[in-house]
Amino acid sequence: PGARLVLVSNLKKQAVYAVHFAPNARGFDYVAEFSTTMPVLSFTALREDAADDAAAAGPGGALQLYCMQTQAIQQYALAVDRCRPEACDDDEAVQVEEEEEEEEEEENE
């Protein structure tokens, strides 16, 4: 919820889309397409915070998708930073990062 994303899959194109809500709930402002090896019939998504695995997740964390596909069950990792516009300061993850950076700067002074 804090990333303001909706995930949808397209059976025919074998793709998963991350659609980002615009600030102030004015519709969508960004769509990211991720191809899959087989059509995705259903999935569940879990969010990993950047603190859990900073090297793998990137600064914004990652979404772990567990997908039921036509011939397999697979896991996909989507970097949250690739699912939203670059200048997206209103997301919860970005706000937490900025607060942590400010705290670190205050401690270093």
MARLUM-12943 format. One record per residue: x negated, y, z negated of N, C-alpha, C, CB in turn; residue number from 1. Coordinates in pm, 1 decimal, m for minus. Glycine has a CB too. Layout:
<marlos>
{marlo {X Y Z} {X Y Z} {X Y Z} {X Y Z} NUM}
...
</marlos>
This chain:
<marlos>
{marlo {m80.2 m121.2 0.0} {0.0 0.0 0.0} {m83.9 126.8 0.0} {90.9 0.3 m118.5} 1}
{marlo {m195.5 128.6 m70.2} {m277.0 248.4 m77.2} {m341.5 285.0 54.6} {m382.0 231.4 m180.1} 2}
{marlo {m357.8 189.0 144.1} {m419.0 216.6 273.7} {m317.0 266.1 375.0} {m487.9 92.4 326.7} 3}
{marlo {m188.6 259.2 343.7} {m79.2 304.3 431.0} {m84.5 237.8 567.3} {m83.8 455.4 447.9} 4}
{marlo {m90.8 103.8 567.7} {m98.4 27.8 691.4} {18.7 m68.1 703.8} {m229.6 m48.5 698.9} 5}
{marlo {59.7 m90.9 828.2} {155.5 m195.6 861.6} {83.7 m287.5 959.5} {290.5 m136.8 922.9} 6}
{marlo {87.7 m417.3 933.9} {24.4 m514.0 1022.6} {132.6 m589.6 1099.2} {m66.0 m612.1 942.7} 7}
{marlo {114.2 m603.6 1228.9} {207.6 m679.0 1313.2} {126.1 m765.2 1409.1} {304.4 m583.1 1392.0} 8}
{marlo {187.3 m874.8 1452.9} {118.3 m960.3 1549.7} {199.8 m968.0 1677.8} {94.6 m1102.1 1491.6} 9}
{marlo {129.8 m994.0 1787.6} {191.3 m1008.8 1918.7} {154.9 m1147.4 1969.7} {144.6 m896.1 2018.5} 10}
{marlo {256.2 m1234.7 1981.6} {231.4 m1372.4 2024.1} {175.5 m1379.6 2165.8} {359.5 m1453.3 2015.5} 11}
{marlo {233.0 m1303.5 2256.3} {193.4 m1313.2 2397.3} {52.7 m1259.4 2423.0} {292.6 m1238.2 2483.9} 12}
{marlo {14.5 m1152.7 2355.7} {m117.8 m1092.7 2377.4} {m224.9 m1152.2 2286.0} {m110.7 m942.4 2355.9} 13}
{marlo {m186.0 m1239.9 2194.2} {m277.7 m1298.0 2096.0} {m356.8 m1187.3 2026.6} {m373.9 m1399.1 2163.7} 14}
{marlo {m281.3 m1100.0 1958.9} {m344.1 m986.0 1892.6} {m270.5 m952.8 1763.9} {m346.7 m863.6 1985.6} 15}
{marlo {m343.2 m888.6 1673.3} {m287.9 m832.5 1550.2} {m312.6 m682.4 1557.4} {m353.2 m897.2 1419.9} 16}
{marlo {m211.7 m604.6 1520.7} {m222.6 m459.6 1523.5} {m212.3 m404.6 1382.1} {m113.9 m398.0 1613.8} 17}
{marlo {m298.9 m309.8 1350.4} {m291.3 m235.9 1225.3} {m240.7 m96.5 1261.3} {m431.6 m230.8 1150.4} 18}
{marlo {m123.5 m62.0 1211.1} {m61.0 66.3 1241.0} {m66.7 151.3 1115.1} {86.5 48.3 1290.9} 19}
{marlo {m123.4 270.4 1125.6} {m146.0 356.7 1010.7} {m37.6 463.7 1001.4} {m284.4 421.7 1019.1} 20}
{marlo {19.3 481.6 881.2} {117.0 587.4 856.5} {46.7 722.2 849.6} {195.4 560.5 726.0} 21}
{marlo {104.1 821.7 915.2} {51.0 957.8 910.2} {76.4 1017.4 771.7} {115.1 1046.5 1020.7} 22}
{marlo {m3.7 1117.0 733.6} {22.2 1184.9 605.9} {163.7 1243.5 603.4} {m82.2 1296.7 581.7} 23}
{marlo {220.1 1252.9 485.6} {354.8 1307.2 464.7} {462.8 1226.2 534.8} {360.6 1450.0 512.6} 24}
{marlo {436.0 1097.6 563.4} {534.0 1006.2 623.5} {597.8 1062.6 749.8} {642.2 973.5 523.1} 25}
{marlo {516.8 1117.5 837.5} {566.8 1173.9 963.0} {550.3 1077.2 1079.1} {495.2 1304.0 994.2} 26}
{marlo {558.3 949.8 1055.9} {541.3 850.4 1161.5} {402.9 788.8 1156.0} {565.4 913.0 1298.5} 27}
{marlo {360.4 734.3 1267.8} {230.4 669.2 1276.2} {132.1 759.5 1348.9} {241.7 533.0 1347.3} 28}
{marlo {4.0 751.8 1308.7} {m95.5 834.2 1374.5} {m212.9 755.5 1431.4} {m146.0 935.7 1279.1} 29}
{marlo {m214.0 621.9 1411.9} {m327.2 544.1 1460.2} {m287.1 397.9 1473.7} {m448.2 558.8 1365.6} 30}
{marlo {m332.3 334.6 1582.1} {m308.8 191.3 1602.8} {m442.3 127.5 1639.0} {m200.8 165.5 1715.1} 31}
{marlo {m476.7 20.7 1568.4} {m598.4 m54.9 1598.7} {m557.1 m195.1 1641.3} {m695.9 m59.6 1475.3} 32}
{marlo {m615.7 m243.3 1749.4} {m583.5 m377.0 1801.1} {m699.6 m471.0 1773.5} {m552.2 m372.4 1953.6} 33}
{marlo {m666.8 m590.3 1722.4} {m765.9 m694.0 1695.5} {m720.3 m820.4 1767.1} {m783.9 m718.8 1541.1} 34}
{marlo {m804.6 m874.5 1853.7} {m766.8 m996.6 1925.9} {m788.4 m1118.1 1836.8} {m848.2 m1010.7 2057.2} 35}
{marlo {m708.7 m1221.7 1862.0} {m718.6 m1347.6 1788.5} {m743.2 m1460.7 1887.9} {m589.5 m1374.1 1704.6} 36}
{marlo {m791.2 m1573.0 1838.3} {m823.0 m1685.1 1927.3} {m699.0 m1759.0 1974.8} {m915.2 m1781.9 1857.4} 37}
{marlo {m591.4 m1753.8 1896.2} {m465.0 m1819.9 1929.9} {m351.3 m1729.9 1882.5} {m455.2 m1963.3 1864.7} 38}
{marlo {m230.6 m1752.8 1933.5} {m116.8 m1673.2 1885.2} {m97.7 m1688.7 1734.2} {11.9 m1714.6 1958.5} 39}
{marlo {m64.5 m1579.4 1667.2} {m41.0 m1579.1 1522.8} {109.0 m1591.0 1499.2} {m98.7 m1449.5 1455.5} 40}
{marlo {149.4 m1699.4 1433.6} {290.7 m1721.8 1405.1} {335.1 m1649.1 1278.8} {318.3 m1870.5 1391.5} 41}
{marlo {250.1 m1649.7 1177.8} {276.8 m1576.1 1054.3} {143.5 m1552.5 984.2} {377.1 m1653.9 961.1} 42}
{marlo {143.6 m1458.8 889.9} {20.5 m1430.1 817.0} {53.3 m1365.9 683.9} {m72.2 m1339.1 899.0} 43}
{marlo {m46.0 m1367.0 597.0} {m40.1 m1291.5 472.6} {m171.5 m1214.4 462.0} {m17.0 m1385.9 347.2} 44}
{marlo {m165.6 m1097.1 405.2} {m284.3 m1011.4 396.9} {m316.4 m981.0 251.6} {m263.3 m880.3 475.9} 45}
{marlo {m443.3 m986.1 218.8} {m492.9 m949.3 86.2} {m600.7 m844.6 103.6} {m547.4 m1073.3 8.7} 46}
{marlo {m603.4 m747.6 14.9} {m702.5 m640.8 25.1} {m818.1 m666.8 m68.6} {m639.5 m504.9 m5.4} 47}
{marlo {m939.1 m655.2 m14.5} {m1060.9 m662.1 m94.8} {m1112.8 m520.9 m110.0} {m1168.6 m755.8 m30.1} 48}
{marlo {m1139.1 m479.5 m231.2} {m1195.9 m347.6 m252.8} {m1342.2 m348.3 m214.1} {m1178.7 m303.5 m398.7} 49}
{marlo {m1393.6 m232.3 m183.4} {m1533.9 m219.4 m145.3} {m1625.7 m269.1 m256.1} {m1566.7 m74.3 m111.3} 50}
{marlo {m1584.1 m255.5 m381.4} {m1667.6 m297.7 m494.2} {m1682.5 m449.8 m499.4} {m1608.2 m246.8 m625.7} 51}
{marlo {m1583.2 m524.0 m447.6} {m1589.4 m670.0 m451.1} {m1703.0 m724.0 m366.2} {m1458.1 m729.0 m404.2} 52}
{marlo {m1719.9 m669.6 m245.4} {m1825.1 m715.7 m155.1} {m1861.1 m601.1 m61.4} {m1779.9 m842.3 m74.5} 53}
{marlo {m1936.2 m506.8 m111.2} {m1965.5 m383.6 m37.2} {m2035.2 m410.0 95.4} {m2051.0 m291.8 m121.5} 54}
{marlo {m2122.6 m507.6 101.5} {m2196.2 m532.8 225.1} {m2104.3 m584.0 334.9} {m2308.6 m632.7 200.4} 55}
{marlo {m2012.0 m671.6 301.5} {m1924.5 m730.4 402.4} {m1805.1 m642.3 434.5} {m1876.6 m865.2 356.6} 56}
{marlo {m1752.4 m574.5 335.5} {m1626.9 m501.7 353.7} {m1645.8 m362.7 411.1} {m1554.9 m491.6 223.3} 57}
{marlo {m1759.7 m302.3 390.1} {m1776.3 m164.1 432.9} {m1724.6 m71.5 324.9} {m1703.7 m138.1 566.2} 58}
{marlo {m1736.7 59.0 343.6} {m1702.0 153.6 238.3} {m1553.3 156.1 203.5} {m1745.2 290.2 278.8} 59}
{marlo {m1464.5 122.6 296.0} {m1321.5 129.1 268.6} {m1261.0 m2.3 224.5} {m1250.4 176.8 388.8} 60}
{marlo {m1341.9 m105.9 212.8} {m1289.2 m236.9 178.4} {m1246.6 m312.8 302.6} {m1172.3 m223.6 82.6} 61}
{marlo {m1180.8 m426.2 281.6} {m1138.7 m511.1 393.7} {m1002.5 m571.4 365.5} {m1241.7 m622.5 420.1} 62}
{marlo {m933.6 m604.8 472.1} {m809.3 m680.9 463.1} {m840.8 m822.9 506.7} {m694.9 m617.5 551.1} 63}
{marlo {m810.2 m918.3 421.8} {m827.9 m1058.9 456.7} {m693.5 m1110.4 506.8} {m880.0 m1143.5 334.0} 64}
{marlo {m687.7 m1150.7 632.1} {m565.8 m1205.8 690.5} {m577.8 m1356.9 695.3} {m539.9 m1147.8 832.2} 65}
{marlo {m480.9 m1423.7 638.3} {m472.7 m1568.6 645.5} {m359.0 m1599.0 742.0} {m449.4 m1634.7 502.9} 66}
{marlo {m395.8 m1650.1 861.5} {m301.6 m1660.9 972.4} {m266.4 m1805.3 1003.4} {m358.5 m1594.6 1095.7} 67}
{marlo {m136.1 m1832.1 1015.2} {m88.3 m1959.8 1066.1} {m78.7 m1943.2 1217.0} {50.8 m2002.3 1001.7} 68}
{marlo {m157.6 m2020.8 1288.9} {m159.5 m2011.4 1433.7} {m107.8 m2142.1 1494.0} {m302.2 m1979.8 1484.6} 69}
{marlo {m96.5 m2144.7 1625.1} {m34.6 m2260.4 1690.0} {m113.2 m2389.1 1668.9} {m19.8 m2234.6 1837.6} 70}
{marlo {m246.6 m2380.7 1655.5} {m326.1 m2502.4 1640.3} {m418.4 m2500.5 1518.8} {m407.8 m2524.3 1763.8} 71}
{marlo {m408.7 m2397.0 1437.1} {m499.7 m2387.6 1322.7} {m449.0 m2284.4 1223.3} {m642.0 m2351.5 1369.0} 72}
{marlo {m510.5 m2285.8 1106.6} {m493.3 m2178.6 1008.8} {m630.1 m2112.7 998.2} {m440.4 m2232.3 866.9} 73}
{marlo {m633.7 m1982.0 1022.0} {m762.0 m1913.3 1022.9} {m758.0 m1790.0 934.3} {m801.0 m1874.8 1165.1} 74}
{marlo {m876.5 m1748.5 895.6} {m892.4 m1626.3 816.3} {m964.3 m1522.4 901.7} {m971.3 m1654.3 683.6} 75}
{marlo {m910.3 m1401.1 902.4} {m972.6 m1289.0 971.4} {m997.3 m1178.9 868.9} {m883.4 m1237.8 1089.8} 76}
{marlo {m1107.8 m1108.9 881.9} {m1138.3 m995.7 794.3} {m1133.4 m868.3 877.7} {m1278.2 m1012.5 725.2} 77}
{marlo {m1048.0 m775.7 839.3} {m1035.6 m648.1 909.2} {m1089.9 m538.4 818.4} {m886.9 m619.4 949.8} 78}
{marlo {m1188.0 m465.1 865.4} {m1241.4 m351.9 788.5} {m1135.4 m242.2 785.8} {m1376.4 m298.6 850.3} 79}
{marlo {m1099.1 m196.9 667.3} {m995.5 m94.7 652.7} {m1033.3 32.2 729.0} {m972.3 m62.6 504.0} 80}
{marlo {m1161.3 66.1 733.0} {m1205.3 186.6 804.0} {m1175.5 179.9 953.7} {m1354.4 208.1 782.6} 81}
{marlo {m1166.8 59.4 1009.2} {m1134.7 45.3 1151.8} {m984.6 46.5 1177.3} {m1194.5 m83.4 1206.6} 82}
{marlo {m905.0 50.6 1071.9} {m758.8 46.3 1083.7} {m693.9 182.5 1067.3} {m701.9 m48.3 981.6} 83}
{marlo {m771.5 287.5 1053.4} {m715.6 421.2 1030.1} {m804.1 525.5 1097.9} {m702.9 450.8 877.3} 84}
{marlo {m751.3 645.8 1117.5} {m832.4 751.6 1179.8} {m952.8 786.7 1093.1} {m747.2 877.3 1204.3} 85}
{marlo {m1057.2 836.2 1156.2} {m1179.2 870.2 1082.2} {m1155.9 978.1 977.9} {m1287.1 915.3 1178.0} 86}
{marlo {m1076.8 1077.0 1009.7} {m1053.6 1189.8 918.7} {m930.1 1166.1 833.9} {m1038.8 1320.8 997.3} 87}
{marlo {m924.2 1052.3 770.0} {m806.6 1016.6 690.9} {m840.9 1028.7 542.8} {m757.7 872.4 724.9} 88}
{marlo {m824.4 1148.1 487.7} {m863.5 1175.3 349.7} {m754.3 1146.4 248.9} {m905.7 1317.1 336.6} 89}
{marlo {m630.8 1120.3 293.6} {m520.6 1103.2 200.3} {m504.4 959.5 151.8} {m393.4 1148.9 264.3} 90}
{marlo {m578.5 865.8 208.0} {m563.9 727.5 166.8} {m620.8 706.6 26.9} {m632.6 634.7 266.6} 91}
{marlo {m562.7 614.2 m44.2} {m602.5 584.4 m181.2} {m749.7 544.4 m188.8} {m515.0 473.3 m238.7} 92}
{marlo {m794.5 458.5 m96.8} {m933.8 411.8 m100.1} {m1030.1 526.8 m79.7} {m957.4 304.6 6.5} 93}
{marlo {m998.6 617.7 10.9} {m1086.0 731.6 36.2} {m1090.7 822.4 m85.4} {m1039.1 809.9 159.4} 94}
{marlo {m975.2 845.0 m149.4} {m970.4 929.5 m267.5} {m1052.8 869.5 m380.3} {m826.4 950.1 m312.4} 95}
{marlo {m1044.5 738.6 m399.8} {m1121.1 672.1 m505.0} {m1270.0 685.3 m476.9} {m1081.4 523.3 m516.4} 96}
{marlo {m1309.3 665.5 m349.7} {m1449.7 680.7 m313.0} {m1500.9 821.2 m343.3} {m1469.1 649.2 m165.4} 97}
{marlo {m1421.7 922.2 m305.2} {m1463.3 1060.3 m328.0} {m1475.2 1090.6 m476.7} {m1365.0 1156.7 m262.8} 98}
{marlo {m1383.3 1038.6 m556.7} {m1390.5 1060.0 m701.1} {m1515.7 994.7 m758.7} {m1265.0 1004.6 m770.3} 99}
{marlo {m1547.8 873.2 m711.8} {m1667.0 804.3 m760.8} {m1793.8 881.1 m722.3} {m1672.5 660.6 m705.2} 100}
{marlo {m1796.3 933.4 m598.5} {m1912.6 1011.0 m554.2} {m1928.5 1137.2 m638.3} {m1899.5 1048.0 m405.1} 101}
{marlo {m1816.9 1204.4 m669.3} {m1822.5 1324.6 m752.1} {m1873.8 1291.7 m891.7} {m1684.3 1390.6 m760.7} 102}
{marlo {m1828.8 1178.3 m948.3} {m1874.4 1137.5 m1081.2} {m2023.7 1109.2 m1080.8} {m1797.7 1013.8 m1128.8} 103}
{marlo {m2071.4 1041.6 m975.5} {m2214.4 1011.9 m964.7} {m2296.6 1139.7 m954.5} {m2241.5 922.7 m843.4} 104}
{marlo {m2246.6 1238.6 m876.8} {m2318.2 1364.9 m863.1} {m2324.0 1438.9 m996.6} {m2251.6 1452.7 m756.7} 105}
{marlo {m2214.0 1434.0 m1073.9} {m2211.4 1499.8 m1204.3} {m2308.5 1432.4 m1299.9} {m2069.6 1498.2 m1262.9} 106}
{marlo {m2318.3 1299.7 m1293.2} {m2410.0 1226.5 m1380.0} {m2554.5 1257.0 m1346.1} {m2385.0 1077.1 m1369.7} 107}
{marlo {m2581.6 1278.0 m1217.3} {m2719.2 1304.5 m1172.5} {m2765.3 1445.5 m1203.3} {m2730.9 1280.2 m1024.4} 108}
{marlo {m2673.3 1537.4 m1233.3} {m2710.5 1676.3 m1261.7} {m2761.9 1695.5 m1400.5} {m2594.8 1766.4 m1240.2} 109}
</marlos>
